[in-house]
């Protein structure tokens, strides 16, 4: 599972005012400008991109707050 693929989804769906490539993998995506509404779009796009579904237990802010957190969730669901 590629963090580059996650970054691409964030670029397309996250509605960031800053360049996503300038953010570290552990940067807070909400502090960088991602709204709750944008995070739902990111989640749906991630489900399509990685052919998976986030279970209810993962539908919380902490799962989508950084590239590392998203990557860990995608890895867990793909195992």
MOHUGI-V643255 format. One record per residue. N is the residue number from 1. RES is the residue in three letters. PSI is psi as a letter, one per 40 degrees, with the letter a starting at -180 (999 if undefined). OMEGA is omega in whole degrees, 0 to 359 (* if undefined). D_FIRST is the distance of its C-alpha to the first C-alpha in whole Angstrom. Layout:
BEGIN
n=N res=RES psi=PSI omega=OMEGA d_first=D_FIRST
n=N res=RES psi=PSI omega=OMEGA d_first=D_FIRST
END
This chain:
BEGIN
n=1 res=UNK psi=h omega=189 d_first=0
n=2 res=UNK psi=h omega=174 d_first=4
n=3 res=UNK psi=d omega=177 d_first=7
n=4 res=UNK psi=d omega=178 d_first=9
n=5 res=UNK psi=d omega=177 d_first=8
n=6 res=UNK psi=d omega=178 d_first=9
n=7 res=UNK psi=d omega=180 d_first=12
n=8 res=UNK psi=d omega=177 d_first=13
n=9 res=UNK psi=d omega=180 d_first=13
n=10 res=UNK psi=d omega=178 d_first=15
n=11 res=UNK psi=d omega=184 d_first=17
n=12 res=UNK psi=d omega=190 d_first=18
n=13 res=UNK psi=e omega=189 d_first=18
n=14 res=UNK psi=e omega=180 d_first=19
n=15 res=UNK psi=f omega=179 d_first=23
n=16 res=UNK psi=i omega=175 d_first=23
n=17 res=UNK psi=e omega=179 d_first=26
n=18 res=UNK psi=i omega=179 d_first=24
n=19 res=UNK psi=h omega=182 d_first=22
n=20 res=UNK psi=d omega=180 d_first=18
n=21 res=UNK psi=e omega=179 d_first=18
n=22 res=UNK psi=e omega=181 d_first=20
n=23 res=UNK psi=i omega=175 d_first=19
n=24 res=UNK psi=i omega=182 d_first=17
n=25 res=UNK psi=d omega=180 d_first=14
n=26 res=UNK psi=e omega=177 d_first=17
n=27 res=UNK psi=i omega=179 d_first=19
n=28 res=UNK psi=h omega=184 d_first=20
n=29 res=UNK psi=d omega=178 d_first=19
n=30 res=UNK psi=d omega=176 d_first=22
n=31 res=UNK psi=d omega=180 d_first=25
n=32 res=UNK psi=e omega=173 d_first=23
n=33 res=UNK psi=e omega=179 d_first=24
n=34 res=UNK psi=h omega=178 d_first=22
n=35 res=UNK psi=i omega=176 d_first=24
n=36 res=UNK psi=d omega=179 d_first=24
n=37 res=UNK psi=d omega=179 d_first=24
n=38 res=UNK psi=d omega=181 d_first=22
n=39 res=UNK psi=d omega=176 d_first=19
n=40 res=UNK psi=d omega=177 d_first=20
n=41 res=UNK psi=d omega=177 d_first=19
n=42 res=UNK psi=d omega=180 d_first=16
n=43 res=UNK psi=d omega=180 d_first=15
n=44 res=UNK psi=d omega=179 d_first=17
n=45 res=UNK psi=d omega=177 d_first=15
n=46 res=UNK psi=d omega=178 d_first=11
n=47 res=UNK psi=d omega=178 d_first=13
n=48 res=UNK psi=d omega=185 d_first=13
n=49 res=UNK psi=d omega=184 d_first=10
n=50 res=UNK psi=e omega=179 d_first=8
n=51 res=UNK psi=f omega=179 d_first=11
n=52 res=UNK psi=i omega=178 d_first=12
n=53 res=UNK psi=h omega=178 d_first=15
n=54 res=UNK psi=h omega=178 d_first=15
n=55 res=UNK psi=i omega=181 d_first=18
n=56 res=UNK psi=d omega=183 d_first=21
n=57 res=UNK psi=e omega=180 d_first=21
n=58 res=UNK psi=e omega=182 d_first=18
n=59 res=UNK psi=g omega=179 d_first=20
n=60 res=UNK psi=i omega=186 d_first=21
n=61 res=UNK psi=d omega=185 d_first=21
n=62 res=UNK psi=d omega=180 d_first=19
n=63 res=UNK psi=d omega=184 d_first=16
n=64 res=UNK psi=e omega=186 d_first=16
n=65 res=UNK psi=e omega=177 d_first=18
n=66 res=UNK psi=i omega=178 d_first=15
n=67 res=UNK psi=d omega=178 d_first=12
n=68 res=UNK psi=d omega=180 d_first=12
n=69 res=UNK psi=d omega=178 d_first=13
n=70 res=UNK psi=d omega=181 d_first=11
n=71 res=UNK psi=d omega=180 d_first=7
n=72 res=UNK psi=d omega=180 d_first=10
n=73 res=UNK psi=d omega=179 d_first=11
n=74 res=UNK psi=d omega=177 d_first=7
n=75 res=UNK psi=d omega=181 d_first=7
n=76 res=UNK psi=d omega=182 d_first=10
n=77 res=UNK psi=d omega=182 d_first=11
n=78 res=UNK psi=e omega=183 d_first=8
n=79 res=UNK psi=999 omega=* d_first=10
END
